[in-house]
Amino acid sequence: MKKNVHHFEAQNKAMVLRGAYLLMHRRFNAVFEPLSLTADQFVILSLLKAAGECTQRDLADRSFADVNTIGAMLRLLERRKLVRRMPHTRDGRAKAVSLTSAGERLRSTCEHASRPLLAALESCFRPGQSAPTTLTLIITSMRRDGLET
């Protein structure tokens, strides 16, 4: 019986991608730890910087996290006065989330602290082949094939 080589190669690439993500996540956590932030919290602050005010659902969609995880992170960030949550003006069930000035200062400090690590990540790609573009292609492919959960 012939083995499905294509399946093995795809599985192997997925495992390598997972390993790269986990290592990168640990490295970013190490950079942010002295600033009392996690990589996941930095993502939330960065998404709020880019989007301005948005709903928790929007944050969950943009961060590839579930709504409950986002809610827990936002409660913690709100206690630290890094984000503000208020009732949404048009949807009474939703919360509108925005970045506070303290949240923007910390996000900016973390962004600066992470630049060497981001440069190291970018150096892994060929000239003209950016990390975000390449990884976005992977995300798009997974969504197109109906594999998103």
N, C-alpha and C positions, 0 to 999 in steps of 0.2 A: 504494500500500500504506500503510495507516494505521499510524503508529508507536504502540507501546505506551507511552502517557503514564504510566500507573500504574507501570510498571517503571522508567522514567526518574526519576520522583519518589521512589520507594523507594530507588533507587540513589543519588540526590543526597542524600537524608536520611542514608543510611549513610555517605557520604563526609563530610558535615558532622559527624556524630557521631564518626567516626574522627578528623577534624581537631581537634574539641573535646577528645577523649581525649588525643591526642598533645600538644597544647598544655598541657593540664592536667598531664599527666605530667611534661613538661619543667619547668613552674613548681614542682611539688612537689619534683622533684629539686633545683632551685635552692635551695629552702628548706632541704632536708635536707643538702645537700652540706657546709655548714660544720660539721655535726654528724657527718660521716663516715658517712652512711647514704644509701641510695637510696630512692625511693618504693616500689619493690617490696619492699625489706627492711622498710620501715615497715609495709607491709601484713601481712607475715608476723608481725612483733612484735605488731601490733594484733589479728590473728586469734588468736594465742596468748593474749593478754590476755583476749579475750572467751570463748574456748573452754576455757581451762585446758590441761591436758595432752591432746594428741591425736596421732594418727599422721601421718606424712608424707603418706599418701594423703588423709586428711581435709583437711590443709592445701592440697594440690593442688586438691581439689574446691572448697573454700571460696574459693580465690584465683583460680580459673579458669586455673591454670597446669598444665603437665604435671609428672609426678612427678620427672623428671630435672632440670628447672629448679629445683624446690623443693629437691631433694637438694643441688644445687650451692650454692644460697643458704644452706641450713642448715649446710653444712660451713663456709662462711665465717663465718656468725654464731656458730657453735660455737667456732671458733678465737678469736673476739673475746670469748668467754664471755658472749654475749648470750642464747644458748639452750643447752639441755641436751638431748642425745639419749641415750636408754637403750633397751635391749631392752624390747619390749612385754611386759607381764605375761601376757597370754593368747595372743598370736600371736607365735611365735618368729621369724617372717619380718619382722615390722614393727618399726619404731622408734617409741618414744613420745617426743614432743617437748614441752618446756615452756620457759617464759620464766624466765630467771634474774633476780635482783634488779637486776643491772646492765642487763639487757635492758629491764626495766620502767622503770627510771630514764630510759634513753635514749628509749624509746617515749613516755613522758610529756613529756619535753622537746620531742620532735619534734611531738607533738600540740599542745602549747602554741604552738610556732613556726608551725604551719600554720593556726592559727585565723583569721588575716586572709584567707588564701586560701580557706579553707572558707566564710567569710562572703561573700566575693565570688562564689563558686560558688552559694551558696544564694540570693543576691540576683537571680540570673538566672531564678528561677522565681517564678510568681505567688504571692501570699499563699495559704497553705493547700496549696500544691503543693510538697512537699519534693523536693529533688534525689534523695535515696536512694529515695524511694517511686516517683518517675517513672522512674528508671533501672532499678529492680527490675522494673517493668512491662515494660520493653524486654527484660530478661534472661528473664523468665518467658515472654514471647511467643516469643522465639527458641527456648527449650527446648521449648515446647508444639508448635511446628511441626516438631520433630525436626531443627532446624538446628544443634544443639550438636555440636561435634566433640570 
